[in-house]
Amino acid sequence: PPKLLPCRIRRRPPHLYCNDEVLKLVDAAREIDPSHPIKGATLSTLFGLLAATGMRVSEALALDCNDVDLSHELLTIRFAKGNKSRLVPLHTSTVAALQQYVCMRDGIYPRRKHPGFFLWDGGVRMRYDSVNRWFLLVACQIGLRKPGDQRGPRVHDLRHHFAIQTMLQWYRANTDVEARLPELSTYLGHVHVRDTYWYLSAVPELLQLATLRLQPKEAGR
């Protein structure tokens, strides 16, 4: 019976980053802890990659150097959510940013002891808790969050930013979004397409565009 288990899981609405906020986040991350230059380079490049590909934070941190094929503009994500692997094509501008990071990283740690792509102080793989801690600090510096406030933008919302921007571009270009949604779902590594459909109801602008798209069809019935 419905009332037997009344609790329902409610997904937290994503923060709708604008492009300027993402740029400010990446620029501010580059300036953290000047005494350890690898930290700023790693954090800013990580934030940029998350916004440009919609990868999960855990997927990006798990990347090894062998998983990043810049010559073919391709990432290999292994054993992600649902124990599935996938290939992620990269935009040329993203490849250029990653190449710049690789040059800086290898200059700081020419003899790396760890296979991880994103390195932290000491040449070890960057940890998830470090990402969240520095994200909160940077977000407060640029005014995205308030110190001590549990609400506000999250680093995971960069994944939402990519998905939302992709769908907005499709709607504005009058693309058949329903037909292309499985492509986005595959790219994001969603187990079910319904996980991608969630953005329609979570983002008011997307819901409005989807509604406007349906109105001509209903009028023609």
Secondary structure, 3 states (H helix, E strand, C coil): CCCCCCCCCCCCCCCCCCHHHHHHHHHHHCCCCCCCHHHHHHHHHHHHHHHHHCCCHHHHHCCEHHHEECCCCEEEECCCHHHCCEEEECCHHHHHHHHHHHHHHHHHCCCCCCCECCECCCCCECCHHHHHHHHHHHHHHCCCCCCCCCCCCCCCHHHHHHHHHHHHHHHHCCCCHHHHHHHHHHHHCCCCHHHHHHHHHHCHHHHHHHHHHHHHHHHCC
